[in-house]
């Protein structure tokens, strides 16, 4: 961004009353000046702009270079038109105002709006131009209004430009009368965009906002020139089309709803709602028993499976008990068989005992071998006799029981 101090020379001569520029030359010039002031101050916070008049009772400085945009715009109101334009004196006074600027690092520029005839000769203008070039002051000239070749205005202004121009830092713009506003032409010219920089989108937006605030109309959609900022113009157009489509869809939807409500009585809609709710409730009730039946069937299957498992485990336990019982029965049968064999062998053993008791010599030898026993003792004899009698009785009682 260029750090710059600018003085704008306003043409307020009698020729500004003409209406070949809408709404008048002076009003078109005022709109263009407001646009340039807004662009300059917004391009860099340290830029300053001043305003002076070239006609009337004499050259008069309305505002010294300042960054207060409100002060600059306020000084443009209530200007009186009269007299002739004194371009040489105005340029010299503007150069003097820029010489006393506060910030010496600012570049110097003078913008002249020439909407009336130029009464000075080329040599005078060339001298002024050389002086400006010597002091490193750039000059932009806006030529509008009088284009007659009788006074040679275009040639004089071109001579002034050629004398002051240094590295194409100065510009001359011719704006013929037509439907386009003066500000619309300047917004795409080097006077506004600078030394080939093309301008910034922020400066364009600020200038457009300033023009809208003072009531200016650019003639473009959304007051944005697509040649300067095509992306912004496209975005605004797309958003406008989307909003229009949304509004049309909403209007169509509301119209359809209104037509539906007008065709269908409220009673029918209520009946439909009641039937739908009834069908839903019936379907829900039908679904509930089926779900319960499915749950009961699942539970029954689980119970059967558990009983099958329990019965299988019971059978295995019964088999174990039966095997144990059979083994116990076998042992009992074996014991009975052995007892029967013992009982069967008793008669033979009894007969053997009787034979031993009848053998007196055997008994006496056995008794003599025992210590402290006398075989001839009468008590021993009685004992042997009693044993012998008992054995006989047993032998006699056995056959009688068998015969019975």
C-alpha positions in Angstrom: 0.0 0.0 0.0 1.3 3.4 -1.0 1.7 6.0 1.7 0.4 9.2 0.0 -0.9 12.7 0.7 -3.4 13.9 -1.9 -4.9 17.3 -2.6 -8.1 17.4 -4.7 -8.9 20.5 -6.7 -12.7 21.0 -7.2 -14.1 22.9 -10.1 -17.0 25.0 -8.8 -17.3 27.4 -11.8 -20.5 28.4 -13.5 -20.1 25.5 -16.1 -20.8 23.0 -13.3 -24.5 23.9 -13.5 -24.9 22.0 -16.8 -26.9 18.8 -16.8 -25.0 16.8 -19.5 -23.8 14.6 -16.6 -26.5 13.1 -14.4 -27.8 14.8 -12.3 -25.5 17.7 -12.9 -21.8 18.3 -13.5 -21.2 19.5 -10.0 -23.1 16.6 -8.3 -21.4 14.0 -10.5 -18.0 15.6 -9.6 -18.9 15.6 -5.9 -19.8 11.9 -6.0 -16.5 11.1 -7.8 -14.6 13.1 -5.2 -16.3 11.3 -2.3 -15.4 8.0 -3.9 -11.8 8.9 -4.3 -11.5 10.2 -0.8 -13.0 7.0 0.7 -10.6 4.8 -1.4 -7.5 6.8 -0.5 -8.2 6.8 3.3 -9.1 3.1 3.3 -6.1 2.0 1.3 -3.7 3.0 4.1 -4.6 4.3 7.6 -1.9 6.9 7.3 -3.0 8.4 4.0 -4.3 11.9 4.0 -6.6 13.9 1.7 -7.2 17.6 1.3 -9.8 19.6 -0.7 -9.7 23.0 -2.3 -11.9 25.0 -4.8 -10.6 26.5 -8.0 -13.3 29.0 -8.8 -15.6 31.5 -7.1 -13.9 34.5 -5.4 -10.6 32.7 -5.6 -8.7 29.5 -4.7 -9.9 28.4 -1.2 -8.6 25.5 0.8 -11.6 23.7 2.3 -9.6 21.0 4.2 -5.9 20.5 4.6 -4.6 16.9 4.2 -6.3 14.8 6.9 -7.3 11.2 7.4 -10.7 12.2 8.8 -13.1 11.1 6.1 -16.1 12.7 7.8 -14.4 16.1 7.7 -13.6 15.7 4.0 -17.1 14.7 3.1 -18.6 17.5 5.2 -16.6 20.2 3.4 -18.2 19.3 0.1 -21.7 20.4 1.2 -22.9 23.9 0.7 -20.3 24.9 -2.0 -21.2 27.9 -4.1 -20.8 27.8 -7.8 -19.6 30.9 -9.7 -16.7 32.5 -11.7 -14.1 30.7 -13.8 -11.6 28.0 -13.0 -8.1 29.1 -12.1 -6.1 25.9 -12.7 -2.6 27.3 -12.3 -3.2 29.1 -9.0 -5.1 26.0 -7.7 -2.1 23.7 -8.5 0.4 26.0 -6.9 -1.7 26.3 -3.7 -2.2 22.5 -3.6 1.6 22.1 -3.9 2.1 24.4 -1.1 -0.4 22.5 1.1 1.4 19.2 0.4 4.8 20.8 1.1 3.6 21.5 4.7 2.2 18.0 5.2 2.9 16.4 8.7 4.3 13.1 7.5 7.2 13.8 5.2 7.4 10.1 4.1 4.1 10.5 2.2 4.2 10.7 -1.5 2.6 13.9 -3.0 -0.3 13.8 -5.5 -2.7 16.4 -6.9 -6.0 15.4 -8.5 -7.6 18.1 -10.7 -11.2 18.0 -11.9 -11.4 20.2 -15.0 -15.0 20.6 -16.1 -14.7 24.0 -17.7 -12.5 25.7 -20.3 -8.8 26.3 -19.6 -7.8 29.9 -20.3 -4.0 29.6 -19.9 -1.5 28.9 -22.6 0.5 25.7 -23.0 3.7 27.4 -22.0 2.3 28.4 -18.6 0.9 25.0 -18.0 4.2 23.4 -19.0 6.1 25.6 -16.5 3.7 24.5 -13.7 4.2 20.9 -14.8 8.0 21.2 -14.7 7.8 22.7 -11.2 5.7 19.9 -10.0 8.1 17.3 -11.5 11.0 19.0 -9.8 9.3 18.7 -6.4 8.3 15.1 -7.0 4.6 15.8 -7.1 2.4 13.5 -9.2 -0.7 14.9 -11.1 -3.9 13.2 -12.1 -6.3 15.2 -14.4 -10.0 14.3 -14.9 -11.2 16.0 -18.1 -15.0 16.2 -18.4 -17.5 18.7 -19.6 -16.1 21.1 -22.2 -14.5 19.2 -25.2 -14.6 22.0 -27.8 -11.4 22.2 -29.9 -11.8 26.0 -30.1 -9.9 26.7 -26.9 -7.6 23.6 -27.2 -8.5 22.2 -23.8 -7.4 18.6 -24.5 -4.1 19.7 -26.0 -3.3 22.0 -23.0 -4.0 19.3 -20.5 -1.9 16.8 -22.4 1.0 19.3 -22.5 0.6 19.8 -18.7 0.7 16.0 -18.2 3.7 15.4 -20.4 5.6 18.1 -18.5 4.8 16.7 -15.0 4.8 13.0 -15.8 7.7 11.0 -14.3 7.8 7.2 -14.7 4.1 7.2 -15.6 3.1 8.4 -12.1 0.7 11.0 -13.6 -2.5 10.3 -15.5 -5.1 12.0 -17.7 -8.6 10.6 -18.0 -11.2 11.9 -20.5 -14.8 11.3 -19.5 -17.3 12.1 -22.3 -21.0 12.8 -21.5 -23.2 9.8 -21.4 -25.4 7.5 -19.3 -22.5 6.3 -17.2 -21.8 8.3 -14.0 -18.5 10.0 -13.6 -17.7 7.9 -10.5 -18.3 4.7 -12.5 -15.8 5.6 -15.1 -13.2 6.7 -12.6 -13.4 3.5 -10.4 -11.7 1.5 -13.2 -9.3 4.3 -14.2 -5.7 4.8 -13.1 -6.8 7.8 -11.1 -8.5 5.4 -8.7 -6.4 2.2 -9.0 -3.1 3.9 -8.8 0.2 3.4 -10.7 -0.7 0.1 -12.4 -1.5 -1.6 -9.1 -5.1 -2.5 -10.1 -6.5 -1.3 -6.8 -7.4 -3.5 -3.8 -10.7 -5.2 -3.2 -10.9 -3.5 0.2 -10.5 -0.1 -1.4 -13.1 -0.9 -4.0 -15.6 -2.0 -1.4 -14.9 1.0 0.7 -15.4 3.3 -2.2 -18.6 1.6 -3.2 -19.9 1.9 0.3 -18.9 5.6 0.4 -20.7 6.2 -2.9 -23.8 4.4 -1.6 -23.7 6.4 1.6 -23.9 9.7 -0.3 -26.6 8.4 -2.5 -24.6 7.6 -5.6 -25.6 4.8 -8.0 -23.1 2.8 -9.9 -25.5 1.1 -12.3 -24.1 -2.4 -11.6 -25.8 -5.2 -9.7 -25.2 -4.8 -6.0 -23.1 -1.6 -6.8 -20.1 -3.8 -7.6 -18.2 -3.5 -10.9 -17.5 -7.1 -12.2 -14.5 -5.8 -14.0 -12.9 -4.7 -10.8 -13.9 -7.5 -8.5 -15.5 -10.4 -10.5 -15.3 -12.9 -7.5 -17.4 -10.6 -5.3 -19.9 -9.9 -8.0 -20.3 -13.6 -8.7 -20.7 -14.5 -5.0 -23.3 -11.8 -4.6 -25.2 -13.0 -7.7 -25.1 -16.7 -6.6 -26.3 -15.9 -3.1 -29.1 -13.7 -4.5 -30.2 -16.6 -6.8 -30.2 -19.1 -4.0 -32.3 -16.8 -1.8 -34.8 -16.3 -4.6 -35.1 -20.0 -5.2 -35.6 -20.6 -1.5 -38.3 -18.0 -1.3 -40.0 -19.5 -4.4 -39.9 -23.0 -2.9 -41.3 -21.7 0.4 -44.1 -19.9 -1.4 -45.0 -23.0 -3.4 -45.0 -25.2 -0.3 -47.3 -22.8 1.5 -49.7 -22.7 -1.5 -49.8 -26.5 -1.7 -50.6 -26.7 2.0 -53.4 -24.1 1.7 -54.9 -25.9 -1.3 -54.9 -29.2 0.6 -56.6 -27.7 3.6 -59.2 -26.1 1.4 -60.1 -29.4 -0.4 -60.2 -31.8 2.6 -62.8 -31.1 5.3 -61.5 -31.3 8.9 -63.9 -34.2 9.7 -62.3 -36.4 7.0 -58.8 -35.7 8.2 -59.9 -36.6 11.7 -61.5 -39.8 10.5 -58.3 -40.7 8.7 -56.3 -40.0 11.8 -58.6 -42.1 14.0 -58.6 -45.1 11.5 -54.8 -44.9 11.3 -54.5 -44.9 15.1 -57.0 -47.7 15.4 -55.1 -49.8 12.8 -51.9 -49.1 14.7 -53.4 -50.2 18.0 -55.0 -53.4 16.5 -51.7 -54.3 14.9 -49.9 -53.7 18.2 -52.4 -55.9 20.0 -52.1 -58.6 17.4 -48.4 -58.5 17.7 -48.4 -58.8 21.5 -50.0 -62.4 21.8 -47.8 -63.8 19.1 -44.8 -62.5 21.0 -46.1 -64.1 24.2 -46.7 -67.4 22.4 -43.2 -67.4 21.0 -41.8 -66.7 24.5 -43.9 -69.6 26.0 -42.7 -72.0 23.3 -39.1 -71.1 24.0 -39.6 -71.6 27.7 -41.3 -75.0 27.1 -38.4 -76.1 24.9 -35.9 -75.1 27.5 -37.8 -77.0 30.2 -38.0 -80.2 28.1 -34.3 -80.0 27.4 -33.6 -79.6 31.1 -35.8 -82.5 32.0 -34.1 -84.7 29.4 -30.8 -83.9 30.9 -32.1 -84.6 34.4 -33.6 -87.9 33.3 -30.4 -89.0 31.7 -28.4 -88.2 34.8 -31.1 -90.1 36.9 -30.8 -93.2 34.7 -27.0 -93.2 35.2 -27.4 -92.9 39.0 -30.0 -95.8 38.9 -27.7 -97.9 36.9 -25.0 -97.3 39.4 -27.3 -98.2 42.3 -28.5 -101.4 40.5 -24.9 -102.4 39.8 -24.2 -101.9 43.5 -27.3 -103.9 44.5 -26.4 -106.7 42.2 -22.9 -106.9 43.6 -24.3 -106.9 47.1 -26.8 -109.6 46.1 -23.9 -111.7 44.7 -22.0 -111.4 47.9 -25.1 -112.4 49.9 -25.7 -115.4 47.7 -22.1 -116.4 48.1 -22.3 -116.2 51.9 -25.5 -118.2 51.8 -23.9 -120.8 49.7 -21.0 -121.0 52.0 -23.2 -121.3 55.1 -25.2 -124.1 53.4 -22.0 -125.9 52.7 -21.0 -125.5 56.3 -24.3 -126.8 57.4 -24.0 -129.7 55.1 -20.6 -130.6 56.5 -21.7 -130.6 60.2 -22.8 -134.3 60.4 -19.4 -135.5 59.3 -17.7 -133.2 61.8 -20.1 -134.4 64.6 -19.4 -138.0 63.8 -15.7 -137.2 64.1 -16.1 -135.7 67.5 -18.1 -138.8 68.7 -15.3 -141.1 67.5 -12.7 -139.1 69.4 -14.8 -139.2 72.6 -15.2 -143.0 72.3 -11.5 -143.5 72.0 -10.5 -143.6 75.8 -6.8 -144.2 75.2 -6.6 -141.1 72.9 -8.5 -139.0 75.4 -6.4 -140.2 78.4 -3.1 -139.5 76.5 -4.3 -136.0 75.6 -5.4 -135.3 79.2 -2.1 -136.6 80.7 -0.2 -134.3 78.4 -2.0 -131.3 79.8 -0.3 -129.9 82.9 -2.3 -130.1 86.1 -5.0 -132.4 84.7 -5.6 -135.9 86.1 -7.5 -138.2 83.7 -8.6 -140.4 86.6 -10.3 -137.4 88.3 -14.0 -138.2 88.8 -15.0 -134.7 87.6 -13.0 -135.1 84.4 -14.7 -138.4 83.8 -18.1 -136.9 84.4 -17.3 -134.2 81.9 -16.2 -136.7 79.3 -19.3 -138.8 79.9 -21.6 -135.8 79.5 -19.9 -134.8 76.2 -20.4 -138.3 75.0 -24.1 -138.3 75.8 -24.6 -135.0 74.1 -23.0 -136.2 71.0 -25.2 -139.3 70.9 -28.3 -137.2 71.4 -27.4 -135.1 68.4 -26.8 -138.1 66.3 -30.2 -139.6 67.3 -32.1 -136.3 66.8 -30.7 -135.6 63.3 -32.3 -138.4 61.4 -35.6 -138.0 63.2 -35.8 -134.4 61.9 -35.0 -135.5 58.4 -37.6 -138.2 58.5 -40.2 -135.7 59.6 
